[in-house]
Amino acid sequence: YTHKYNPNLPTLGSFARRRLDSSFDLEEFRLGVETQVGPELVRDYMRGDVKKLKGVCGEVAYRKISEEVRNRKKDGLAFDTNVLGVDNCEVQACQLDPNNKGAPIIVLSFMCQQINCVTKTSSSDSGKPEIVEGAPDDIRANFYMVAMQREFDEEDGNLKWKVVDMSFQPGIAYI
C-alpha cells in the first residue's frame, strides 16, 4: 500500500500559496502529521495532557477532548500512552471554511499502533491499578480522523495549524 497523497486535492495547496503561505506543500504537511503531529496528539490525548492539547486544538475540539479526559479521570481510568507508530496518513479532504474568512481546513486519516491497556485506580490496599480492558501486550491498530485548520495567532502574529475536530475509531488486533 503506497498511496499517501491524492493529487486530485490541489485546491487547498493553490489557495495556501496564493493567500497564506507561498511555501506550503500539502505532501510535506501530510508527512508532518504522520511523523510528528499525529503521534504527539494521540500521546497527549491518551495521557490526558489538557495543557498541551489546549495549545494545538481549536476551541470546540479542545472542549470535546478535555471533557473526555475529565470523565476518564473522574472514573479513575488511565490509558497506556505508548504510541508504537503512525502509518497510512492520508489527506481525505481540503476545504475552505466559509465561516472563518475562508481559512483552509485539511482532513486527514491515519492508523496508529497502540497498546490497548486501560487501568483503573485500585481501591484495594495494594494500590496497584487493575486492568479493566486489554493487556500490556495487546497491540491494536486504531484509526483517527483529524481536521486541521490554519489560523492566525493574535498573540505571536504567526499562522498556526489547529485541530478543529478529532474522532477515534477503535481498531483491530495488530499482531
N, C-alpha and C positions, 0 to 999 in steps of 0.2 A: 504494500500500500504506500504509494509515494505522493499522491495528490494532497497538497497542503494549501494551495492558493488557487482561487477561482479567478482567472483572468477576465471573466465577464463582469467583474465588480470594480471597474476603474473609476466610476463617478466620484467616489469619495477622494481617491487619490488626486484626481483632477481638481476637485474643489479645494482640497487642502493646499495644493501647490499654488492655486490662484489667490486664495484669500487668507490663509493662515500660516503656512509653512512651506516655503519653496523646496525644502529638503525632505519633506515627508515621503516615506516609502512604505507602502502597505505590507509588503513581504517582510521588511525589516521589523515593522510593528508586530506582525504575527509571530515572528521568531522571538521577539522580546517577551511576548505574553507566554509563549511556550517555555522559555528557558528561565525567566525571572519573575514576571508578574504573576503568572498562574501558580507556580509553587509557593511563592510568598503569600499570596492571597488565601490559598487553601490552608496553609500552615497557620496563618494568623486567625482564620476563621475557626479552625479546629482547636487552637489554643484559647480562643475567646478573647483575643487581644483587641479590645474595642478601641483603645487609643490608636493603635496602628491602623485599624480598619477605618477609623474616622478620617485619617489623612488621605486614604485612597478611594473612599466611597463618596458618592453624592449623597445628599440629604435623605432622600427616600430609601435608597439602598442601605444606608447606614442605619436608619430606624428599623428596617426589616431585620437586618442581620443582628443588630445589638439586642433586639427583642428575643431572638432565638438564643443568643448567648445568655441573656438574663434568665430565661426559662431553664436552660441546661444547668446553670449554676444553682438556681433555686432548688432544682431536683437533685443536686449533688452529683451530676454526671460530668464525666471528663472523657474526651476522645483522645485516642492515640494521635500524636501530632506528626508522625513520620510520613513524609511525602517521598515516596521512592522514585517517582518520575512522572513527568507530564509528557504526553505524546499526542499525536494526531490533532494538533491545534489547527483549526480551520476557520477561515472567515466565512460566516454564514450570511451576513448582510451588511451593507453600508447604506446609511441613510442620513438625511439632513433633518434635524429636529425643527419643525415649523414653529414650535412654541418657545424655542430658545435661540432666536436670531439665526436659525439655520446652522447651529452648531452640529458638527458631524458626530454620528453615533456609529460605532462598529460593533457588530455582534459576532462573538467567537464561541466555538465549542472546543472542548478538549477532554481527553481522558487522563485521569490521574490515578496512578497506582498508590494505594494507601493501605496501611494496616487497619483492619476493621476490629478494633477492640475498644469497647466502651466500658468504663468502670464507674462505679458509684461509691461515694464515700461510705465506708462501713460504720455501722453503729455498734459493732462488736468491740470488745476490749482490745483486740489485736490492732485496730486502727488501719489495717490493711484494706485497700479498696477491693471491692468484689467485682468481678467481671459480669456484666449484665447482658453483653452482646458481643459476639465474635470471640476472638482469641488473639494472643500476641503473635501468632504465626498465620493469621487469616488475612491474606493479601487480596485486596479487591481492586477491580478496575471500575472506578466511579466516574461519572460523566457530569461535566459542568457546562453551563451556558452563561456567558458573561457579556453584558452590554456595557461598552465604554464610550464616554463622551468627552470630547475635548472642550475645556472651559478656560476662561481667563481667570487667573487667581489674582484678585484685587490686592491681596497682602504683599505678594512678591513681584507682581507685574509680569508673570510668565503664563504661558499656556500649559495646562496640565490635563492628563487623561484621568478621568474619574470613573469608577464603577458605578453605573446608574441602575443596574439590575444584575442579579445573580441567581441562578437556580441550580439545584443539585438533583441528580438522578442516581439513586443507589445502583451500584453496579453488580458485577458478577465475580465469582471467584476467579482469581488471576493466575493460578498455577495449578 
